[in-house]
Amino acid sequence: MYNFYGCFVALIVFEVFVIQCDAVRNNAKRARKLANDEVKLPYEVIGNILHKGGLKATKGAGRSKALIAGSKDAMSRIFEDRILVIDNWTTLNRSVETSERQEHKDGQFYFDFGSYARLVSLFETFGKHARRISINYRSMNATVRREINKNIINKYANYLTELKIYVYNDSGIWEEISNENGQIQFPNVEKFTYVCDTADSSRKSFNLNAIFPKLESFKLIGSIKDPNCLVNVTNLKELTLQTPSIPEHQFQDIFAKNKKISKLNFSPQKTETLQSIGKYLKNLQTLKINSAGDEFLTGGNRVQNLTSVTTFVVGIDETRLLTGGLSFKMPNLKRLIVRGEYIDQQLSDFINHFKNLDMVEIKPYDGIYDAVECIEKLTSVKEYISPFNCSQLAFLEPFFETFDRKKSHLNSLKLICIDNLKEGYSEAVMDYINDQLIALKKPTWTLSDEMEDETNINYLLIKRNL
């Protein structure tokens, strides 16, 4: 029995490997072969194999009678771990096939139903397995919206662990997803994203703790009717507030009640807010500031030591906001991303403020700044990522010739090309520079011309030969 189980597991691992490596059509053929083999695999095992192969493999296998049970099991698993997308396109009378896609931005898999009929049919069969729903009410027909809220959102609310809502105007929507007692309840939702352009609901109170008692991640982008919606929430680990609806003076109370926050994304202006972060958020690892006020960055008499922060994303209008005496320290910062409109040579002073950086990425809103001058002044960062006029690669020759590994930790440049290069140009320039470096007994650098598969963006990757 034990030997059979060992062979059984080995067979599963091998088939999963084959499914991930081969074409989807071949996956289905192999699954059919498994089902008709002398060793009959349980439908759960076939379902697991098909689930690893994805939606196309699952649908292909479902055409075989021998694999129907396994295919249904796989679809149940897909419903459980994909983000199920419901939007205006879904509700149109179309005959598009169901599909799934992986988003480059977040790495998540999204499931598209293709048609309203298929949406209804699949939820009737697999709705109890739905865990994650993203529903975009924008431009959706009001009648269809009410049907979806009644037969899907309300009906399967108890099963959901993640909910994303996108809406132009929330008038009527909250009322439609309320129960007969006027209550809104998603008892198992841990992640809630709410993107609303205009908060016009007749519902005045949104006690998020009552609606989502297990809430751990909340993203609010736009508006919400109730500015006190977070008053009773106490278990947040991730918080995004891109909204004028919640006044900044509430942040201190929110942080005091949610000390487990590890990811924070907002636009603070006041010194008091920074002080409350330093006082309460001892587990904060990622801090993202979309737009920071002068007072938050450089105000106050007491410097806050944010020792737990390892990733810092900051958006500024001018580099001058990042110079002078900063109101915070981040001694363990590893990743720094700077977004800005007017970036100048003062940027390098800000970067050098952090002594243990593994990576810094610069994202200027207009894509233009003097990257060469900034690179020449860097001391602590190991990898520098930035847009660059790659046809001006020769301008970096003085940097390479004067580079001192005792004074700078830089070992990698990722230069995202904002211009077009002639084939072989960058390699020829780097070969010339390396010849000069060898003569000067300086470290040489290896250049590769790369392209990101997801975005088709061309970049030069230059690594120091240690």
PEPEQUI-V418492 format. One record per residue. SS is DSSP state (alpha for helix, beta for strand, coil for the rest). Layout:
ss: (SS:SS)
//
This chain:
ss: (coil:alpha:alpha:alpha:alpha:alpha:alpha:alpha:alpha:alpha:alpha:alpha:alpha:alpha:alpha:alpha:alpha:alpha:alpha:alpha:alpha:coil:coil:alpha:alpha:alpha:alpha:alpha:alpha:alpha:alpha:alpha:alpha:alpha:alpha:coil:coil:coil:coil:coil:coil:coil:alpha:alpha:alpha:alpha:alpha:alpha:alpha:alpha:alpha:alpha:alpha:coil:alpha:alpha:alpha:alpha:alpha:alpha:alpha:coil:coil:coil:alpha:alpha:alpha:alpha:alpha:alpha:alpha:alpha:alpha:alpha:alpha:alpha:alpha:alpha:alpha:alpha:alpha:coil:beta:beta:beta:beta:coil:alpha:alpha:alpha:alpha:coil:coil:coil:coil:coil:coil:coil:beta:beta:beta:beta:coil:coil:coil:coil:coil:coil:beta:beta:beta:beta:coil:coil:coil:alpha:alpha:alpha:alpha:alpha:alpha:alpha:alpha:alpha:alpha:alpha:alpha:alpha:alpha:coil:coil:beta:beta:beta:beta:beta:coil:coil:coil:coil:coil:alpha:alpha:alpha:alpha:alpha:alpha:alpha:alpha:alpha:alpha:alpha:alpha:coil:coil:coil:alpha:alpha:alpha:coil:coil:beta:beta:beta:beta:beta:beta:beta:beta:coil:coil:coil:alpha:alpha:alpha:alpha:coil:coil:coil:coil:coil:coil:coil:coil:coil:coil:coil:coil:coil:coil:beta:beta:beta:beta:beta:beta:beta:beta:coil:coil:coil:coil:coil:coil:coil:coil:coil:alpha:alpha:alpha:alpha:coil:coil:coil:coil:coil:beta:beta:beta:beta:beta:beta:coil:coil:coil:coil:coil:coil:coil:coil:coil:coil:coil:coil:coil:coil:coil:beta:beta:beta:beta:beta:beta:coil:coil:coil:coil:alpha:alpha:alpha:alpha:alpha:alpha:alpha:alpha:alpha:alpha:coil:coil:coil:coil:coil:beta:beta:beta:beta:coil:coil:coil:coil:alpha:alpha:alpha:alpha:alpha:alpha:alpha:alpha:alpha:alpha:coil:coil:coil:coil:coil:beta:beta:beta:beta:coil:coil:coil:coil:alpha:alpha:alpha:alpha:alpha:coil:coil:coil:coil:coil:beta:beta:coil:coil:coil:coil:coil:beta:beta:beta:beta:beta:beta:beta:beta:alpha:alpha:alpha:alpha:coil:coil:coil:coil:coil:beta:beta:coil:coil:coil:coil:coil:beta:beta:beta:beta:beta:beta:beta:beta:coil:coil:coil:coil:alpha:alpha:alpha:alpha:alpha:coil:coil:coil:coil:coil:coil:coil:beta:beta:beta:beta:beta:beta:coil:coil:coil:coil:coil:coil:alpha:alpha:alpha:alpha:alpha:alpha:coil:coil:coil:coil:coil:coil:beta:beta:beta:beta:beta:beta:coil:alpha:alpha:alpha:alpha:alpha:alpha:alpha:alpha:alpha:alpha:alpha:alpha:alpha:coil:coil:coil:coil:coil:coil:coil:coil:coil:beta:beta:beta:beta:beta:beta:coil:coil:coil:coil:coil:coil:coil:alpha:alpha:alpha:alpha:alpha:alpha:alpha:alpha:alpha:alpha:alpha:alpha:alpha:alpha:alpha:alpha:coil:coil:coil:coil:beta:beta:beta:beta:beta:beta:beta:coil:coil:coil:coil:coil:coil:beta:beta:beta:beta:beta:beta:beta:coil:coil)
//
